[in-house]
């Protein structure tokens, strides 16, 4: 059994970022930018009114003002504002020449038809000036940014309708086991519902990947070999759940060797998920996940996700929280790295959740993170700092 960090570095060393492609802006969410993006215009592109009101000269604020035109948003002012003149203006409209101030509509008293005056002393111009947010040619988004909704708005505003992003990997999800039935089926005696595949599908979708589900494969050597042969030809990454341990029906390692897959990791000094397998063959990759649901969930988060992120061009380091633990935590042995579900309290501390082992997926119902307990540590005292991977 190798240390977890050695397994992680080995797996990451085989990850190669995919080539880029251009996509429609509607399809860019959660994709990773493959180039820097610059603004093609200044923003605002003109001096614009920050609110509904009256555009005038600051020097005339205390005087009666004649309204000489109305300027809706999207129109070009027809007149220059002179002494003791103003224009009725809408939010977002272009401020006319001569004006250097906008009086809020709420601060105006209408004296007569086409004449107004300001009712109080004001100092804010209420004008958004040309280029105060962004200048033409400014860098607005860097290569490697994962596109979120706010980034979509930025891309749209600078005319980047088809951003260059890294291609997504094609991913296949497979479960093995004669004991498995699909979630819509009531399990009979000795059967259980297949939760791993649906969990792994969701974890991929959370990254922006749409995987293919290839179903439940029985514990039959030929069946497992046939599906792995297909997957290795068609998909960039195959994630197979079950069949990777040391039981009589754990055929996956043997079959991968037959298919000329180089097994780089098989077994780590970690819990849960010590029997995880990683192999590669000519830029096709296989993750053999343990059959217990917590094992597959946790190992996807800590090993598979970083690998997939690299394929998608995501360069940002994962964020970890370093917070005090809410209560003493004691375990019987300290001979392995252990991942434990935790919640985060309102006091900014970490509270370990009740957890019965790698089959207890319900322990993650209220989990907000995964706490790492390093090898060699059996007792963590209340108030000591722990490392938590947010979920």
Secondary structure as GFF3:
##gff-version 3
##sequence-region A 1 391
A	DSSP	alpha_helix	4	12	.	.	.	ID=ss1
A	DSSP	beta_strand	20	22	.	.	.	ID=ss2
A	DSSP	three_ten_helix	25	27	.	.	.	ID=ss3
A	DSSP	beta_strand	37	38	.	.	.	ID=ss4
A	DSSP	beta_strand	48	49	.	.	.	ID=ss5
A	DSSP	beta_strand	53	56	.	.	.	ID=ss6
A	DSSP	three_ten_helix	58	60	.	.	.	ID=ss7
A	DSSP	beta_strand	65	71	.	.	.	ID=ss8
A	DSSP	beta_strand	85	89	.	.	.	ID=ss9
A	DSSP	beta_strand	101	104	.	.	.	ID=ss10
A	DSSP	three_ten_helix	105	107	.	.	.	ID=ss11
A	DSSP	beta_strand	108	112	.	.	.	ID=ss12
A	DSSP	beta_strand	115	118	.	.	.	ID=ss13
A	DSSP	beta_strand	127	128	.	.	.	ID=ss14
A	DSSP	beta_strand	139	141	.	.	.	ID=ss15
A	DSSP	alpha_helix	149	157	.	.	.	ID=ss16
A	DSSP	beta_strand	164	166	.	.	.	ID=ss17
A	DSSP	beta_strand	171	176	.	.	.	ID=ss18
A	DSSP	beta_strand	180	181	.	.	.	ID=ss19
A	DSSP	beta_strand	192	193	.	.	.	ID=ss20
A	DSSP	alpha_helix	196	206	.	.	.	ID=ss21
A	DSSP	beta_strand	212	217	.	.	.	ID=ss22
A	DSSP	alpha_helix	221	234	.	.	.	ID=ss23
A	DSSP	beta_strand	237	241	.	.	.	ID=ss24
A	DSSP	alpha_helix	252	258	.	.	.	ID=ss25
A	DSSP	beta_strand	262	266	.	.	.	ID=ss26
A	DSSP	beta_strand	270	271	.	.	.	ID=ss27
A	DSSP	beta_strand	277	281	.	.	.	ID=ss28
A	DSSP	beta_strand	284	289	.	.	.	ID=ss29
A	DSSP	alpha_helix	293	299	.	.	.	ID=ss30
A	DSSP	pi_helix	300	304	.	.	.	ID=ss31
A	DSSP	alpha_helix	305	311	.	.	.	ID=ss32
A	DSSP	beta_strand	320	324	.	.	.	ID=ss33
A	DSSP	beta_strand	329	330	.	.	.	ID=ss34
A	DSSP	beta_strand	337	344	.	.	.	ID=ss35
A	DSSP	beta_strand	350	352	.	.	.	ID=ss36
A	DSSP	three_ten_helix	361	364	.	.	.	ID=ss37
A	DSSP	beta_strand	369	373	.	.	.	ID=ss38
A	DSSP	beta_strand	379	380	.	.	.	ID=ss39
A	DSSP	beta_strand	385	390	.	.	.	ID=ss40
###
